[in-house]
Amino acid sequence: MQQLQRQLVRKRFWASGSLLLLKGLQIEQTVIPPQTGENATTESRTHYLPLSRNKNFVGRQEVISQLQQLLFTDPDGQRVALVGLGGVGKTQIALQLAHLVTKEDQTDRNYSVIWMPALSMASFEQACTKMISDFGIERKGEEAPKDAFNRFLSSEKAGKWFLIMDNADDIETLYGTAEAPGGINQFIPDCDHGYILFTTRSREVAVSVAQSSVVKLSEMDDEDAKALLKGSLIAKDQMQNTALINKLLQELAYLPLAITQASAYMKVNEISVKEYLSLLQKTDQDMVELLSSGFRDSTHYDASQGAVATTWIVSFKQIRSLHQDAATIL
């Protein structure tokens, strides 16, 4: 029972922690412009991606195939949602799919790819401002950037496009409230030439934006988790100690973000898997501090990832409200 509670704690920690890592993010968008502006032809493609392709990406092929099937087999456009815990790999899967689509050379899959954050209206508006500027889209009079974004993508001039709305976790941010009506969703076009993938931690959001076109993402299976860890480690001979590796992955709840962060910590601090596992299995406070050690690379958002105290307070409050028994362990 205690082991199950500890695993619940770890999963809740990562679910809340991965959200916090993105708070206040400042995205540096990368645009690959073959042809920009509102006079672009439907044959041209303009890709707007904030993150590099993850060269260490492993597994998840069934999920990617399922997303491709749902998204691109309907000629009239589709909305699909990928839902799962924070840290389970939604963003990385969406990123992998986005880069795959940019490399499509078939005429019927000639999509422009656009990546937008949906964590807050502020982050969405910021991205809209940057996007329309880089695309050469002119605003009409006092038109807001988010309105120009909507207008351009709604037009036939935009051609076919694939839009990723990443971290669409809050229903009120998407749809607004009675006191503050309006949300991000009203600026997302619903048209025949648009294909949209939402990533979200919320089942409610997933169903609201995609109805039955929802793909649930769980933690990695044993094979993929080991492949991810092996690809991230410098001393790969450590993988030969199967019992030790199995124990580490169990402690990390098979969550990709946890595995990636753990391997980054081991590389930076030049410690072995055995030493890391020993640190991880100390007191719960030690565990939280260890897992809160930040890392940055070009495949993740540039954010303050090492806010130990703040991360722990938010995580603990969420755990306590959702599962009082698990919180008492802490």
C-alpha positions as CSV (number, residue, x, y, z in Angstrom):
1,M,0.0,0.0,0.0
2,Q,2.8,2.4,0.9
3,Q,4.6,1.7,-2.4
4,L,1.4,2.5,-4.3
5,Q,1.0,5.7,-2.4
6,R,4.6,6.7,-3.1
7,Q,4.0,6.1,-6.8
8,L,0.8,8.2,-6.7
9,V,2.8,11.0,-5.0
10,R,5.5,10.9,-7.7
11,K,2.9,10.9,-10.6
12,R,1.0,13.9,-9.0
13,F,4.4,15.6,-8.5
14,W,5.3,15.4,-12.1
15,A,1.8,16.2,-13.3
16,S,1.8,19.5,-11.4
17,G,5.5,20.1,-11.8
18,S,5.5,20.0,-15.6
19,L,2.7,22.6,-15.7
20,L,4.6,24.9,-13.3
21,L,7.8,24.6,-15.4
22,L,5.9,26.4,-18.2
23,K,4.5,29.3,-16.1
24,G,5.7,32.7,-17.3
25,L,7.5,31.2,-20.3
26,Q,9.1,33.4,-23.0
27,I,9.0,31.5,-26.2
28,E,11.6,32.1,-28.9
29,Q,9.8,31.1,-32.0
30,T,11.6,29.8,-35.1
31,V,10.0,30.4,-38.5
32,I,11.0,28.5,-41.6
33,P,9.6,30.7,-44.4
34,P,9.5,29.5,-48.0
35,Q,7.0,32.2,-48.8
36,T,5.2,34.5,-46.4
37,G,2.5,37.1,-46.3
38,E,-1.1,37.1,-47.3
39,N,-0.2,36.8,-51.0
40,A,1.4,33.4,-50.4
41,T,0.0,30.7,-52.7
42,T,-1.7,27.6,-51.3
43,E,1.2,25.5,-52.6
44,S,3.8,27.3,-50.4
45,R,4.4,26.2,-46.9
46,T,5.4,28.3,-43.9
47,H,6.3,26.5,-40.7
48,Y,6.2,28.2,-37.3
49,L,7.9,25.9,-34.7
50,P,9.3,26.9,-31.3
51,L,11.3,23.8,-30.5
52,S,13.9,21.7,-32.3
53,R,13.2,18.1,-33.3
54,N,14.1,15.8,-30.4
55,K,16.8,13.5,-31.7
56,N,16.5,11.3,-28.6
57,F,12.8,10.7,-29.2
58,V,12.0,7.0,-28.9
59,G,8.9,4.8,-29.1
60,R,5.3,6.1,-29.2
61,Q,4.9,5.0,-32.8
62,E,1.4,3.6,-32.2
63,V,0.3,6.9,-30.7
64,I,1.7,8.9,-33.6
65,S,0.1,6.6,-36.1
66,Q,-3.2,7.0,-34.3
67,L,-3.0,10.7,-34.3
68,Q,-2.1,10.8,-38.0
69,Q,-5.1,8.6,-38.8
70,L,-7.5,10.8,-36.9
71,L,-6.1,14.1,-38.1
72,F,-5.4,13.6,-41.8
73,T,-7.9,11.0,-43.2
74,D,-10.8,13.5,-43.1
75,P,-10.6,15.8,-46.1
76,D,-12.7,18.4,-44.3
77,G,-10.4,18.9,-41.4
78,Q,-10.3,17.5,-37.9
79,R,-9.8,18.4,-34.2
80,V,-8.0,15.8,-32.2
81,A,-6.9,15.9,-28.5
82,L,-4.0,14.1,-26.9
83,V,-4.7,13.9,-23.1
84,G,-2.5,12.6,-20.3
85,L,-0.7,13.5,-17.1
86,G,1.9,16.3,-17.0
87,G,5.3,14.9,-17.8
88,V,3.9,11.9,-19.7
89,G,5.3,13.2,-23.1
90,K,2.4,14.9,-24.8
91,T,4.4,17.9,-26.0
92,Q,7.3,15.7,-27.3
93,I,4.9,13.5,-29.2
94,A,3.2,16.6,-30.7
95,L,6.6,18.0,-31.6
96,Q,7.7,14.8,-33.3
97,L,4.5,14.7,-35.3
98,A,4.9,18.4,-36.2
99,H,8.4,17.9,-37.6
100,L,7.3,14.7,-39.5
101,V,4.5,16.8,-41.2
102,T,7.0,19.5,-42.3
103,K,8.9,16.8,-44.2
104,E,5.9,15.5,-46.0
105,D,6.4,15.8,-49.8
106,Q,3.0,14.4,-50.9
107,T,0.8,17.0,-52.6
108,D,-2.2,16.0,-50.6
109,R,-0.3,16.5,-47.4
110,N,1.2,19.9,-48.2
111,Y,0.5,21.5,-44.8
112,S,1.9,24.6,-43.1
113,V,2.7,23.7,-39.5
114,I,2.0,26.2,-36.7
115,W,2.8,25.7,-33.0
116,M,0.9,27.8,-30.5
117,P,0.9,27.8,-26.6
118,A,-2.5,27.6,-25.0
119,L,-1.4,27.7,-21.4
120,S,-2.8,31.2,-21.0
121,M,-4.4,34.0,-23.1
122,A,-1.3,36.1,-22.5
123,S,1.1,33.4,-24.0
124,F,-1.3,32.8,-26.9
125,E,-1.5,36.6,-27.7
126,Q,2.3,36.9,-27.5
127,A,2.7,34.0,-30.0
128,C,0.1,35.5,-32.3
129,T,1.9,38.8,-32.3
130,K,5.2,37.2,-33.2
131,M,3.6,34.9,-35.8
132,I,1.8,37.5,-37.8
133,S,4.9,39.7,-37.8
134,D,7.1,36.9,-39.1
135,F,4.5,35.8,-41.6
136,G,4.2,39.3,-43.0
137,I,0.5,39.4,-42.2
138,E,-0.8,42.9,-42.1
139,R,-3.3,43.9,-39.4
140,K,-6.4,45.9,-40.5
141,G,-6.7,49.1,-38.6
142,E,-6.9,48.4,-34.9
143,E,-7.2,44.7,-35.4
144,A,-5.7,42.6,-32.6
145,P,-3.0,40.1,-33.4
146,K,-5.2,37.2,-32.4
147,D,-7.9,38.4,-34.7
148,A,-5.4,38.7,-37.6
149,F,-4.2,35.2,-36.8
150,N,-7.8,33.9,-37.0
151,R,-8.6,35.8,-40.1
152,F,-5.6,34.7,-42.0
153,L,-5.9,31.0,-41.1
154,S,-9.6,31.1,-42.0
155,S,-8.9,32.3,-45.5
156,E,-8.2,30.1,-48.5
157,K,-4.9,32.0,-49.0
158,A,-3.5,30.3,-46.0
159,G,-3.7,26.9,-47.7
160,K,-3.8,23.7,-45.7
161,W,-2.4,24.0,-42.2
162,F,-1.7,21.8,-39.2
163,L,-2.0,23.7,-35.9
164,I,-0.8,22.4,-32.6
165,M,-2.3,24.0,-29.5
166,D,0.1,22.9,-26.7
167,N,-0.8,22.8,-23.0
168,A,-4.5,23.6,-23.4
169,D,-5.1,22.6,-19.8
170,D,-7.7,25.0,-18.5
171,I,-11.3,25.0,-19.7
172,E,-11.8,28.7,-18.7
173,T,-8.7,29.8,-20.6
174,L,-10.2,28.1,-23.7
175,Y,-13.8,29.2,-23.4
176,G,-13.9,32.1,-20.8
177,T,-16.3,32.4,-17.9
178,A,-19.6,34.1,-17.3
179,E,-17.8,37.1,-15.7
180,A,-15.1,37.1,-18.4
181,P,-16.6,35.6,-21.6
182,G,-14.4,34.7,-24.5
183,G,-11.3,32.6,-24.6
184,I,-8.6,31.2,-26.9
185,N,-11.0,28.9,-28.7
186,Q,-12.9,31.7,-30.4
187,F,-9.7,32.7,-32.2
188,I,-9.0,29.1,-33.5
189,P,-10.5,28.8,-37.0
190,D,-12.9,25.9,-37.7
191,C,-12.5,25.4,-41.5
192,D,-12.2,22.7,-44.0
193,H,-8.5,23.3,-44.6
194,G,-7.4,23.3,-41.0
195,Y,-6.2,20.3,-38.8
196,I,-5.7,20.9,-35.1
197,L,-4.1,18.9,-32.4
198,F,-4.6,19.9,-28.7
199,T,-2.4,18.6,-26.0
200,T,-4.0,18.7,-22.5
201,R,-4.0,17.3,-19.0
202,S,-7.7,17.7,-18.8
203,R,-10.2,15.1,-20.0
204,E,-12.9,17.8,-19.9
205,V,-10.9,20.0,-22.3
206,A,-10.1,17.1,-24.5
207,V,-13.8,16.1,-25.0
208,S,-14.9,19.7,-25.4
209,V,-12.5,20.5,-28.2
210,A,-12.4,17.1,-30.0
211,Q,-15.6,15.2,-29.0
212,S,-14.7,11.5,-29.6
213,S,-11.4,12.1,-31.3
214,V,-9.4,11.8,-28.1
215,V,-6.2,9.8,-27.6
216,K,-5.2,9.0,-24.1
217,L,-1.5,8.9,-23.4
218,S,-0.2,6.8,-20.5
219,E,3.3,6.5,-19.1
220,M,5.9,4.7,-21.2
221,D,6.1,1.0,-21.4
222,D,9.2,-0.8,-20.1
223,E,10.9,-1.2,-23.5
224,D,10.4,2.5,-24.5
225,A,11.4,3.8,-21.0
226,K,14.6,1.8,-21.1
227,A,15.4,3.0,-24.7
228,L,14.9,6.6,-23.6
229,L,17.1,6.2,-20.5
230,K,19.8,4.4,-22.5
231,G,19.8,7.1,-25.2
232,S,20.2,9.8,-22.5
233,L,23.0,8.2,-20.5
234,I,26.7,8.7,-21.2
235,A,27.8,5.5,-19.5
236,K,25.5,3.1,-21.3
237,D,27.0,0.0,-19.8
238,Q,25.0,0.8,-16.7
239,M,21.9,-0.6,-18.6
240,Q,23.3,-4.1,-18.1
241,N,22.3,-4.0,-14.4
242,T,18.7,-4.8,-15.2
243,A,17.5,-4.9,-11.5
244,L,18.9,-1.5,-10.9
245,I,17.4,0.0,-14.0
246,N,14.0,-1.5,-13.3
247,K,14.1,0.0,-9.8
248,L,15.0,3.5,-11.1
249,L,12.2,3.4,-13.7
250,Q,9.7,2.3,-11.1
251,E,10.7,5.2,-8.8
252,L,10.4,7.6,-11.8
253,A,6.9,6.2,-12.6
254,Y,7.9,5.5,-16.2
255,L,7.3,9.2,-17.0
256,P,9.4,10.5,-19.9
257,L,10.0,14.0,-18.3
258,A,11.2,12.3,-15.1
259,I,13.5,10.0,-16.9
260,T,14.9,12.8,-19.0
261,Q,15.5,15.1,-16.0
262,A,17.1,12.3,-14.0
263,S,19.5,11.5,-16.8
264,A,20.4,15.2,-17.2
265,Y,21.1,15.4,-13.4
266,M,23.4,12.3,-13.6
267,K,25.3,13.7,-16.5
268,V,25.8,17.2,-15.1
269,N,26.8,15.9,-11.6
270,E,28.8,12.9,-13.0
271,I,27.1,10.3,-10.8
272,S,26.0,6.8,-11.6
273,V,22.5,5.3,-11.7
274,K,23.1,3.6,-8.4
275,E,24.2,6.9,-6.8
276,Y,21.1,8.7,-8.2
277,L,18.8,6.0,-7.0
278,S,20.3,6.2,-3.6
279,L,19.6,9.9,-3.5
280,L,16.1,9.4,-4.8
281,Q,15.2,6.9,-2.1
282,K,16.2,9.1,0.8
283,T,13.6,11.3,2.6
284,D,10.6,12.6,0.6
285,Q,12.0,16.2,0.9
286,D,15.3,15.0,-0.7
287,M,13.3,13.3,-3.4
288,V,11.5,16.5,-4.2
289,E,14.7,18.6,-4.3
290,L,16.3,16.0,-6.6
291,L,13.4,15.9,-9.0
292,S,13.2,19.7,-9.1
293,S,16.7,20.1,-10.5
294,G,16.1,21.9,-13.7
295,F,17.5,21.1,-17.2
296,R,17.3,22.9,-20.5
297,D,17.6,21.9,-24.1
298,S,16.3,22.9,-27.5
299,T,13.4,20.5,-27.3
300,H,11.8,21.9,-24.2
301,Y,10.4,25.3,-23.3
302,D,13.0,27.8,-21.9
303,A,11.5,28.2,-18.4
304,S,12.6,28.3,-14.7
305,Q,12.7,24.6,-14.1
306,G,14.5,24.6,-10.8
307,A,12.0,26.4,-8.5
308,V,12.2,23.7,-5.8
309,A,10.2,25.4,-3.1
310,T,7.4,26.8,-5.3
311,T,7.1,23.5,-7.2
312,W,6.8,21.5,-4.0
313,I,4.2,23.8,-2.4
314,V,2.0,23.6,-5.5
315,S,2.5,19.8,-5.9
316,F,1.7,19.1,-2.2
317,K,-1.5,21.2,-2.3
318,Q,-2.7,19.3,-5.4
319,I,-1.8,16.0,-3.9
320,R,-3.5,16.8,-0.6
321,S,-6.7,18.0,-2.3
322,L,-6.9,14.9,-4.5
323,H,-5.7,12.2,-2.2
324,Q,-5.4,12.9,1.5
325,D,-3.9,9.5,2.3
326,A,-1.0,10.0,-0.2
327,A,-0.3,13.4,1.1
328,T,0.2,12.2,4.6
329,I,3.3,10.3,3.5
330,L,4.9,13.7,2.8
